[in-house]
């Protein structure tokens, strides 16, 4: 499989989404991540539609211009530098509920990071993803340690986690293996 360098969630947000007939239908709003898999895999794509009068076979009472649909990742045909291409024409998508899902932008990005004792450590500056073919995996959490004083607590913690999970080349990245859980108020990591 085609294995690429990690990239940031923020570089994917707002990327154009095109249907099977090459029509622009909206942009990437978020990604649902299955945190139970190892490594965590992106399972759904949240698309902010430009406007629509249908959702699948359902005809809406009037067109809406601000709706975000969660599409099964199986709808993704390919990830291109300028757009995400879908397998089906609008509106023939498999739409799923976001109930019980962990969304990278909503639930992880800019979330407070704490240790298992509840000590506040830092905030998530970005979410790093790794691509294998058309699949995306959560790689880690980027934290901005460069502005912190040398020897700071978060800097030492990130260095220790990189060594523990054998990730020597990733400087400001907390590996996904250190994530214990994503709570409503904080992202808890194993220190």
C-alpha positions as CSV (number, residue, x, y, z in Angstrom):
1,X,0.0,0.0,0.0
2,X,0.9,3.6,-0.6
3,X,2.2,4.9,2.8
4,X,2.7,8.6,3.2
5,X,4.1,11.0,5.7
6,X,1.7,12.2,8.4
7,X,-0.4,15.3,7.6
8,X,-2.5,17.6,9.8
9,X,-6.3,17.5,10.1
10,X,-6.3,21.2,9.5
11,X,-4.8,20.8,6.0
12,X,-7.8,18.5,5.1
13,X,-10.6,20.7,6.6
14,X,-12.4,22.8,4.1
15,X,-11.1,20.6,1.2
16,X,-13.5,20.5,-1.6
17,X,-15.7,17.4,-1.9
18,X,-16.8,16.2,-5.4
19,X,-19.4,13.5,-6.2
20,X,-19.1,10.7,-8.8
21,X,-20.2,13.1,-11.5
22,X,-17.4,15.5,-10.6
23,X,-19.8,18.1,-9.2
24,X,-18.6,20.1,-6.2
25,X,-21.1,19.3,-3.5
26,X,-19.4,20.9,-0.4
27,X,-16.3,20.7,1.7
28,X,-14.7,18.5,4.5
29,X,-16.1,19.6,7.9
30,X,-14.8,16.8,10.1
31,X,-13.7,13.1,10.3
32,X,-15.1,10.4,12.6
33,X,-12.4,8.3,14.1
34,X,-12.9,4.8,15.5
35,X,-10.8,5.0,18.6
36,X,-11.2,1.3,19.5
37,X,-9.2,0.1,16.5
38,X,-5.4,0.0,16.6
39,X,-4.3,2.3,15.0
40,X,-7.5,4.4,15.2
41,X,-9.0,4.5,11.7
42,X,-11.2,7.2,10.1
43,X,-14.6,5.6,9.7
44,X,-16.7,8.5,8.4
45,X,-16.4,11.8,6.6
46,X,-18.5,14.9,7.6
47,X,-19.3,16.9,4.6
48,X,-20.7,20.5,4.8
49,X,-23.0,20.6,1.7
50,X,-23.4,23.7,-0.3
51,X,-27.1,23.3,-0.6
52,X,-29.4,20.3,-1.1
53,X,-33.1,19.4,-1.5
54,X,-32.4,15.7,-0.9
55,X,-30.7,13.4,1.5
56,X,-30.4,10.0,-0.1
57,X,-33.8,9.1,-1.4
58,X,-35.5,11.5,1.0
59,X,-36.8,14.7,-0.6
60,X,-36.7,17.7,1.9
61,X,-39.6,20.1,2.2
62,X,-37.4,22.9,1.0
63,X,-33.7,23.2,0.0
64,X,-31.3,23.7,2.8
65,X,-28.0,25.6,2.5
66,X,-26.4,24.7,5.8
67,X,-26.4,21.0,6.5
68,X,-23.5,18.7,7.5
69,X,-23.9,15.0,6.6
70,X,-21.8,12.2,8.0
71,X,-21.0,9.8,5.2
72,X,-19.6,6.3,5.6
73,X,-15.9,6.2,4.6
74,X,-16.9,3.6,2.0
75,X,-18.3,6.5,0.0
76,X,-14.8,7.9,-0.5
77,X,-13.3,6.9,-3.9
78,X,-10.0,8.8,-3.5
79,X,-8.2,11.6,-1.7
80,X,-6.7,14.1,-4.1
81,X,-4.6,17.1,-3.3
82,X,-7.4,19.5,-4.2
83,X,-10.5,17.4,-3.4
84,X,-12.1,14.3,-1.9
85,X,-13.8,12.3,-4.6
86,X,-16.9,10.3,-3.7
87,X,-18.1,7.0,-5.3
88,X,-21.7,8.0,-5.8
89,X,-23.5,11.0,-7.3
90,X,-25.3,13.5,-5.1
91,X,-27.6,12.7,-3.2
92,X,-27.1,8.9,-3.4
93,X,-24.8,8.6,-0.3
94,X,-24.8,6.3,2.6
95,X,-25.5,8.7,5.5
96,X,-24.9,7.7,9.1
97,X,-25.7,9.1,12.5
98,X,-22.9,10.8,14.5
99,X,-24.3,9.5,17.7
100,X,-21.6,7.9,19.8
101,X,-18.9,8.9,17.3
102,X,-15.6,10.6,18.1
103,X,-15.1,13.5,15.6
104,X,-11.5,14.7,15.2
105,X,-12.4,18.4,14.8
106,X,-15.2,18.5,17.3
107,X,-13.9,16.2,20.0
108,X,-10.1,16.3,19.7
109,X,-8.8,19.4,18.0
110,X,-8.0,22.2,20.6
111,X,-9.2,19.9,23.4
112,X,-7.5,20.1,26.8
113,X,-5.0,17.2,27.4
114,X,-4.9,15.8,30.9
115,X,-3.1,12.9,32.5
116,X,-5.0,10.0,34.2
117,X,-5.0,11.9,37.5
118,X,-6.7,14.9,35.9
119,X,-3.6,17.2,35.8
120,X,-3.9,19.7,32.9
121,X,-1.0,19.4,30.5
122,X,-1.6,21.3,27.2
123,X,-4.2,21.6,24.4
124,X,-4.2,19.7,21.2
125,X,-2.8,22.1,18.5
126,X,-3.5,19.7,15.6
127,X,-4.4,16.1,14.9
128,X,-2.0,14.2,12.7
129,X,-3.2,11.6,10.2
130,X,-1.4,9.0,8.2
131,X,-2.7,7.8,4.8
132,X,-2.5,4.3,3.4
133,X,-4.2,4.3,0.0
134,X,-7.7,5.7,0.6
135,X,-7.7,4.9,4.3
136,X,-6.8,7.4,7.0
137,X,-5.4,6.6,10.4
138,X,-4.9,8.8,13.5
139,X,-1.2,9.1,14.0
140,X,-0.9,11.4,16.9
141,X,-1.6,14.8,18.6
142,X,0.5,17.7,17.7
143,X,1.3,20.0,20.7
144,X,3.3,23.2,20.3
145,X,6.2,22.8,22.6
146,X,8.6,25.1,20.8
147,X,7.5,28.2,22.7
148,X,7.8,26.5,26.1
149,X,11.0,26.9,28.2
150,X,13.6,24.2,27.8
151,X,13.0,21.3,30.1
152,X,9.3,22.2,30.5
153,X,6.9,19.6,31.8
154,X,5.1,19.0,28.5
155,X,8.4,19.0,26.6
156,X,9.7,16.3,28.9
157,X,6.5,14.3,28.7
158,X,6.4,14.4,24.9
159,X,10.0,13.2,24.7
160,X,9.3,10.4,27.2
161,X,6.2,9.3,25.2
162,X,8.1,9.4,21.9
163,X,10.8,7.1,23.4
164,X,8.2,4.7,25.0
165,X,6.3,4.3,21.7
166,X,9.4,4.2,19.6
167,X,8.7,7.4,17.7
168,X,12.1,9.2,17.7
169,X,11.5,11.5,14.7
170,X,8.3,13.1,15.7
171,X,9.1,16.2,17.8
172,X,6.0,17.8,19.2
173,X,3.7,14.7,18.7
174,X,2.0,12.7,21.3
175,X,1.6,9.2,19.7
176,X,-2.0,7.8,19.4
177,X,-0.9,4.9,21.6
178,X,-0.7,7.3,24.6
179,X,-4.4,8.2,24.3
180,X,-6.5,6.6,27.1
181,X,-9.8,8.1,26.2
182,X,-11.6,11.2,24.8
183,X,-13.9,12.6,27.4
184,X,-16.3,15.5,27.0
185,X,-14.0,17.9,28.9
186,X,-10.6,16.5,28.1
187,X,-8.4,14.1,26.2
188,X,-6.8,11.8,28.7
189,X,-3.3,10.4,28.0
190,X,-1.2,7.8,29.7
191,X,1.9,9.5,31.2
